[in-house]
């Protein structure tokens, strides 16, 4: 934004011109002009005049300049589309230097928590948060907005949350079985996508099978 500090002029009209041209960007009583600035422009300029509303005389043009810099880099530990499960806790942390910005806001904060066990409300300017969602979704966008003076940076991640697989029944064949004999374990689940099923007593003796289980 360009801001003019003008001396007392009767009924003034302020004109903002594109630098070196007669193109009027804004004309009126406002002392400020909001101008879109490209990050690739190191110095942005406009020219301004003030016209006396009584005499109609317009002042010489004055050049106003703003130095333009790129916003600092902002990155987070997970980005793009991330697959997760209902009630699974996902960690989101800032991976770029935290000193690049002075303010951090994560939104929406509904499913974001301060503690690694998925509890606690977010405090001010958190650099690490924990995501946990209790229902499925085809995509929930989480946005981190960071500020440093007039500069703003954003980083995004989308969580696709699916239901947990459910084992509906487990059977052993034959039964009863004699000590030392082989037994076949059959597990039945709701229809899910390709994955891994583990059959066995705890984790002591098990067999993992990949595929779709119906």
Kinemage of the C-alpha trace (Angstrom):
@kinemage 1
@onewidth
@group {chain A} dominant
@subgroup {mainchain}
@vectorlist {calphas} color= white
{ca unk a 1} P 0.000 0.000 0.000
{ca unk a 2} L 1.217 3.502 -0.872
{ca unk a 3} L 0.361 6.205 1.675
{ca unk a 4} L 0.583 9.953 1.041
{ca unk a 5} L 1.371 12.475 3.772
{ca unk a 6} L 0.147 15.718 2.255
{ca unk a 7} L 0.107 19.285 3.556
{ca unk a 8} L -3.151 21.162 3.897
{ca unk a 9} L -4.784 21.679 0.501
{ca unk a 10} L -8.324 22.952 -0.027
{ca unk a 11} L -10.644 20.136 -1.189
{ca unk a 12} L -7.746 18.054 -2.514
{ca unk a 13} L -7.882 15.348 -5.163
{ca unk a 14} L -5.066 12.803 -5.144
{ca unk a 15} L -4.048 11.083 -8.360
{ca unk a 16} L -1.868 7.996 -8.492
{ca unk a 17} L -0.171 7.397 -11.856
{ca unk a 18} L 1.593 4.381 -13.300
{ca unk a 19} L 5.278 5.301 -13.240
{ca unk a 20} L 6.396 7.291 -16.309
{ca unk a 21} L 2.932 7.333 -17.927
{ca unk a 22} L -0.281 9.318 -17.918
{ca unk a 23} L -2.297 6.276 -16.831
{ca unk a 24} L -4.300 7.203 -13.729
{ca unk a 25} L -4.482 4.239 -11.347
{ca unk a 26} L -6.672 6.009 -8.795
{ca unk a 27} L -8.135 9.469 -8.404
{ca unk a 28} L -10.069 10.817 -5.427
{ca unk a 29} L -9.860 12.054 -1.866
{ca unk a 30} L -8.124 8.970 -0.475
{ca unk a 31} L -4.534 9.421 0.686
{ca unk a 32} L -3.769 5.712 0.205
{ca unk a 33} L -3.607 3.424 -2.805
{ca unk a 34} L -3.593 -0.362 -2.552
{ca unk a 35} L -1.465 -1.794 -5.318
{ca unk a 36} L -0.879 -5.438 -6.272
{ca unk a 37} L 2.859 -6.113 -6.236
{ca unk a 38} L 4.606 -8.973 -7.974
{ca unk a 39} L 7.269 -10.803 -5.957
{ca unk a 40} L 9.624 -10.674 -8.944
{ca unk a 41} L 9.692 -6.867 -8.849
{ca unk a 42} L 12.458 -5.696 -6.473
{ca unk a 43} L 11.205 -2.088 -6.410
{ca unk a 44} L 7.642 -1.005 -7.203
{ca unk a 45} L 6.805 2.619 -7.896
{ca unk a 46} L 3.880 4.942 -8.578
{ca unk a 47} L 3.651 8.703 -9.042
{ca unk a 48} L 1.238 10.878 -7.076
{ca unk a 49} L -0.068 14.426 -7.409
{ca unk a 50} L -2.475 16.561 -5.413
{ca unk a 51} L -4.913 18.957 -7.071
{ca unk a 52} L -6.304 22.022 -5.272
{ca unk a 53} L -10.086 21.760 -5.453
{ca unk a 54} L -10.505 25.539 -5.434
{ca unk a 55} L -7.881 26.631 -7.955
{ca unk a 56} L -7.709 23.426 -10.001
{ca unk a 57} L -3.913 23.520 -9.884
{ca unk a 58} L -2.150 20.138 -9.869
{ca unk a 59} L 1.166 19.660 -8.111
{ca unk a 60} L 4.250 18.180 -9.777
{ca unk a 61} L 4.436 14.405 -9.579
{ca unk a 62} L 6.204 12.745 -6.676
{ca unk a 63} L 7.562 9.198 -7.002
{ca unk a 64} L 6.615 6.749 -4.256
{ca unk a 65} L 8.672 3.551 -3.976
{ca unk a 66} L 8.278 0.241 -2.133
{ca unk a 67} L 11.032 -2.347 -1.825
{ca unk a 68} L 9.624 -5.796 -2.624
{ca unk a 69} L 11.091 -9.045 -1.282
{ca unk a 70} L 10.048 -12.681 -1.612
{ca unk a 71} L 8.214 -14.116 1.410
{ca unk a 72} L 10.267 -16.585 3.462
{ca unk a 73} L 10.006 -20.298 2.680
{ca unk a 74} L 7.317 -22.260 4.554
{ca unk a 75} L 7.234 -26.076 4.522
{ca unk a 76} L 5.602 -28.721 6.718
{ca unk a 77} L 6.341 -32.384 7.417
{ca unk a 78} L 3.402 -33.738 5.393
{ca unk a 79} L 1.928 -32.230 2.235
{ca unk a 80} L -0.209 -33.136 -0.741
{ca unk a 81} L -2.719 -35.955 -0.153
{ca unk a 82} L -2.113 -38.212 2.850
{ca unk a 83} L -4.027 -41.442 3.562
{ca unk a 84} L -4.972 -41.997 7.178
{ca unk a 85} L -7.431 -43.996 9.306
{ca unk a 86} L -10.175 -43.044 11.733
{ca unk a 87} L -8.660 -41.918 15.062
{ca unk a 88} L -5.094 -42.387 13.831
{ca unk a 89} L -2.837 -39.585 15.093
{ca unk a 90} L -0.801 -37.800 12.429
{ca unk a 91} L 2.017 -35.384 13.253
{ca unk a 92} L 2.288 -32.059 11.441
{ca unk a 93} L 5.362 -29.948 12.107
{ca unk a 94} L 7.084 -27.026 10.451
{ca unk a 95} L 10.224 -28.161 8.630
{ca unk a 96} L 11.426 -24.769 7.402
{ca unk a 97} L 13.248 -22.528 9.923
{ca unk a 98} L 10.625 -21.415 12.448
{ca unk a 99} L 12.317 -18.029 12.700
{ca unk a 100} L 11.283 -17.243 9.118
{ca unk a 101} L 7.907 -16.100 10.451
{ca unk a 102} L 6.602 -14.648 13.701
{ca unk a 103} L 3.000 -15.899 13.586
{ca unk a 104} L 1.528 -19.317 12.785
{ca unk a 105} L -2.152 -20.278 12.455
{ca unk a 106} L -3.398 -23.792 11.586
{ca unk a 107} L -6.929 -24.089 10.227
{ca unk a 108} L -9.446 -25.478 10.583
{ca unk a 109} L -8.460 -26.391 14.136
{ca unk a 110} L -11.394 -28.764 14.791
{ca unk a 111} L -9.339 -31.966 14.449
{ca unk a 112} L -5.978 -30.525 15.490
{ca unk a 113} L -4.510 -31.040 18.959
{ca unk a 114} L -1.578 -29.812 21.010
{ca unk a 115} L -0.533 -33.161 22.494
{ca unk a 116} L 0.823 -36.280 20.802
{ca unk a 117} L -1.994 -38.404 22.282
{ca unk a 118} L -4.583 -36.356 20.396
{ca unk a 119} L -5.728 -34.089 23.246
{ca unk a 120} L -5.456 -30.432 24.189
{ca unk a 121} L -6.396 -27.243 22.381
{ca unk a 122} L -3.839 -25.439 20.259
{ca unk a 123} L -1.996 -22.555 21.861
{ca unk a 124} L -0.626 -19.501 20.086
{ca unk a 125} L 1.846 -19.953 17.228
{ca unk a 126} L 2.252 -23.765 17.483
{ca unk a 127} L 5.058 -25.230 15.360
{ca unk a 128} L 3.909 -28.852 15.830
{ca unk a 129} L 0.302 -30.076 15.924
{ca unk a 130} L -1.421 -33.476 15.888
{ca unk a 131} L -4.274 -34.414 13.570
{ca unk a 132} L -6.934 -36.960 14.608
{ca unk a 133} L -10.349 -37.408 13.030
{ca unk a 134} L -13.111 -39.631 14.391
{ca unk a 135} L -15.047 -39.985 11.121
{ca unk a 136} L -14.175 -40.801 7.529
{ca unk a 137} L -13.656 -38.154 4.867
{ca unk a 138} L -12.641 -38.120 1.211
{ca unk a 139} L -10.438 -35.122 1.924
{ca unk a 140} L -9.976 -32.601 4.736
{ca unk a 141} L -7.705 -29.678 3.869
{ca unk a 142} L -5.466 -28.364 6.644
{ca unk a 143} L -3.772 -25.034 5.997
{ca unk a 144} L -0.905 -23.405 7.861
{ca unk a 145} L -0.771 -19.636 7.424
{ca unk a 146} L 2.387 -17.882 8.580
{ca unk a 147} L 3.050 -14.145 8.827
{ca unk a 148} L 6.163 -12.014 8.994
{ca unk a 149} L 5.382 -8.310 8.863
{ca unk a 150} L 3.442 -7.724 5.644
{ca unk a 151} L 4.518 -11.070 4.161
{ca unk a 152} L 2.365 -14.201 4.314
{ca unk a 153} L 3.196 -17.822 3.536
{ca unk a 154} L 0.907 -20.858 3.331
{ca unk a 155} L 1.362 -24.638 3.331
{ca unk a 156} L -1.350 -27.263 2.850
{ca unk a 157} L -2.017 -30.940 3.421
{ca unk a 158} L -5.163 -32.961 2.664
{ca unk a 159} L -6.020 -35.998 4.795
{ca unk a 160} L -8.103 -38.798 3.298
{ca unk a 161} L -9.474 -40.681 6.311
{ca unk a 162} L -10.894 -44.195 5.890
{ca unk a 163} L -12.615 -46.606 8.275
{ca unk a 164} L -10.660 -49.242 10.168
{ca unk a 165} L -10.997 -52.832 8.854
{ca unk a 166} L -13.342 -54.994 10.950
{ca unk a 167} L -12.829 -58.735 11.453
{ca unk a 168} L -16.335 -60.206 11.624
{ca unk a 169} L -15.379 -63.810 12.447
{ca unk a 170} L -12.441 -66.175 12.943
{ca unk a 171} L -12.758 -69.980 12.709
{ca unk a 172} L -10.365 -72.911 13.195
{ca unk a 173} L -10.506 -76.142 11.176
{ca unk a 174} L -10.490 -78.868 12.392
{ca unk a 175} L -11.647 -78.451 15.933
{ca unk a 176} L -10.965 -79.880 18.360
{ca unk a 177} L -7.348 -80.543 17.353
{ca unk a 178} L -4.687 -82.817 18.805
{ca unk a 179} L -1.394 -81.456 20.119
{ca unk a 180} L 1.145 -81.134 17.325
{ca unk a 181} L -1.457 -81.269 14.550
{ca unk a 182} L -1.971 -78.554 11.947
{ca unk a 183} L -4.981 -76.274 12.117
{ca unk a 184} L -6.345 -73.869 9.520
{ca unk a 185} L -7.425 -70.416 10.705
{ca unk a 186} L -9.956 -68.521 8.593
{ca unk a 187} L -10.674 -64.847 9.116
{ca unk a 188} L -13.650 -62.997 7.650
{ca unk a 189} L -13.821 -59.220 7.304
{ca unk a 190} L -16.022 -56.575 5.774
{ca unk a 191} L -15.113 -55.803 2.163
{ca unk a 192} L -11.957 -53.665 2.110
{ca unk a 193} L -9.265 -52.877 -0.376
{ca unk a 194} L -6.060 -54.817 -0.824
{ca unk a 195} L -4.114 -55.102 2.415
{ca unk a 196} L -2.509 -57.482 4.885
{ca unk a 197} L -4.223 -59.853 7.309
{ca unk a 198} L -2.351 -61.410 10.222
{ca unk a 199} L -3.617 -64.711 11.664
{ca unk a 200} L -2.138 -66.253 14.798
{ca unk a 201} L -1.877 -66.173 18.566
{ca unk a 202} L -0.851 -62.613 19.296
{ca unk a 203} L 2.392 -62.015 17.430
{ca unk a 204} L 4.110 -65.258 18.396
{ca unk a 205} L 3.166 -67.477 15.453
{ca unk a 206} L 1.441 -65.795 12.543
{ca unk a 207} L 1.038 -65.737 8.800
{ca unk a 208} L 0.566 -62.532 6.807
{ca unk a 209} L -1.421 -62.711 3.598
{ca unk a 210} L -1.851 -59.847 1.142
{ca unk a 211} L -5.024 -59.427 -0.875
{ca unk a 212} L -8.674 -58.476 -0.692
{ca unk a 213} L -10.510 -60.185 2.136
{ca unk a 214} L -14.247 -60.753 1.970
